[in-house]
């Protein structure tokens, strides 16, 4: 659910924006097909981007990570 005046990150927005070659292959497949699921497995288990790259892309694009104040903090916060 988007915060008023903001937009939510869309699934695979980063992958499409940076031209991930795995995402390009995935885009050519019919969603749910055997080949689609096989390629999707690469994304899920062996992503070729790092969290560092993704994090910096988010910053560059103006995204913010937020949570409700009432949410309990996790260990390390």
C-alpha positions as a LaTeX table, in Angstrom:
\begin{tabular}{lrrr}
\hline
Residue & $x$ (\AA) & $y$ (\AA) & $z$ (\AA) \\
\hline
Unk1 & 0.00 & 0.00 & 0.00 \\
Unk2 & 1.54 & 3.27 & $-1.14$ \\
Unk3 & 1.95 & 6.22 & 1.20 \\
Unk4 & $-0.06$ & 9.19 & $-0.14$ \\
Unk5 & 2.13 & 11.11 & $-2.58$ \\
Unk6 & 4.49 & 8.14 & $-3.07$ \\
Unk7 & 4.57 & 5.09 & $-5.35$ \\
Unk8 & 5.48 & 1.54 & $-4.37$ \\
Unk9 & 8.37 & $-0.33$ & $-5.94$ \\
Unk10 & 7.07 & $-2.50$ & $-8.75$ \\
Unk11 & 8.18 & $-6.11$ & $-8.94$ \\
Unk12 & 11.36 & $-6.46$ & $-11.02$ \\
Unk13 & 11.53 & $-2.71$ & $-11.62$ \\
Unk14 & 15.25 & $-2.73$ & $-10.85$ \\
Unk15 & 15.90 & $-5.75$ & $-13.07$ \\
Unk16 & 14.16 & $-4.17$ & $-16.05$ \\
Unk17 & 15.73 & $-0.76$ & $-15.50$ \\
Unk18 & 19.30 & $-2.05$ & $-15.43$ \\
Unk19 & 18.71 & $-4.41$ & $-18.36$ \\
Unk20 & 19.45 & $-7.60$ & $-16.46$ \\
Unk21 & 20.10 & $-10.29$ & $-19.10$ \\
Unk22 & 18.24 & $-12.89$ & $-17.05$ \\
Unk23 & 15.23 & $-10.56$ & $-16.80$ \\
Unk24 & 15.34 & $-9.98$ & $-20.56$ \\
Unk25 & 15.12 & $-13.75$ & $-21.07$ \\
Unk26 & 12.29 & $-13.97$ & $-18.56$ \\
Unk27 & 10.36 & $-11.21$ & $-20.34$ \\
Unk28 & 10.32 & $-13.33$ & $-23.51$ \\
Unk29 & 8.62 & $-16.27$ & $-21.78$ \\
Unk30 & 4.95 & $-16.89$ & $-21.06$ \\
Unk31 & 4.36 & $-16.32$ & $-17.35$ \\
Unk32 & 3.98 & $-19.64$ & $-15.56$ \\
Unk33 & 5.44 & $-21.75$ & $-18.38$ \\
Unk34 & 8.08 & $-24.37$ & $-17.59$ \\
Unk35 & 10.82 & $-22.24$ & $-19.19$ \\
Unk36 & 9.62 & $-19.14$ & $-17.32$ \\
Unk37 & 9.84 & $-20.95$ & $-13.99$ \\
Unk38 & 13.28 & $-22.32$ & $-14.83$ \\
Unk39 & 14.62 & $-18.84$ & $-15.63$ \\
Unk40 & 12.82 & $-17.39$ & $-12.60$ \\
Unk41 & 14.73 & $-19.88$ & $-10.47$ \\
Unk42 & 17.96 & $-18.12$ & $-11.49$ \\
Unk43 & 16.53 & $-14.82$ & $-10.22$ \\
Unk44 & 15.39 & $-16.36$ & $-6.97$ \\
Unk45 & 18.51 & $-18.37$ & $-6.17$ \\
Unk46 & 21.45 & $-16.92$ & $-8.12$ \\
Unk47 & 20.73 & $-13.24$ & $-8.81$ \\
Unk48 & 23.62 & $-11.69$ & $-10.73$ \\
Unk49 & 23.21 & $-8.31$ & $-8.97$ \\
Unk50 & 24.35 & $-7.60$ & $-5.44$ \\
Unk51 & 22.31 & $-6.08$ & $-2.63$ \\
Unk52 & 24.81 & $-3.21$ & $-2.72$ \\
Unk53 & 23.93 & $-2.49$ & $-6.37$ \\
Unk54 & 20.20 & $-2.76$ & $-5.66$ \\
Unk55 & 20.44 & $-0.53$ & $-2.57$ \\
Unk56 & 22.31 & 2.18 & $-4.47$ \\
Unk57 & 19.84 & 1.97 & $-7.36$ \\
Unk58 & 17.00 & 2.51 & $-4.88$ \\
Unk59 & 18.74 & 5.60 & $-3.48$ \\
Unk60 & 19.48 & 6.91 & $-6.98$ \\
Unk61 & 15.81 & 6.51 & $-7.96$ \\
Unk62 & 14.57 & 8.22 & $-4.77$ \\
Unk63 & 13.03 & 5.18 & $-3.08$ \\
Unk64 & 12.69 & 5.08 & 0.69 \\
Unk65 & 12.29 & 2.04 & 2.90 \\
Unk66 & 9.71 & 2.68 & 5.60 \\
Unk67 & 7.79 & 0.76 & 8.26 \\
Unk68 & 5.03 & 1.68 & 10.70 \\
Unk69 & 6.16 & 3.08 & 14.06 \\
Unk70 & 4.13 & 0.43 & 15.84 \\
Unk71 & 6.19 & $-2.36$ & 14.24 \\
Unk72 & 8.54 & $-3.93$ & 16.80 \\
Unk73 & 12.22 & $-3.36$ & 16.12 \\
Unk74 & 14.36 & $-6.30$ & 15.12 \\
Unk75 & 17.62 & $-7.31$ & 16.74 \\
Unk76 & 20.46 & $-4.96$ & 15.82 \\
Unk77 & 18.35 & $-1.79$ & 15.52 \\
\hline
\end{tabular}
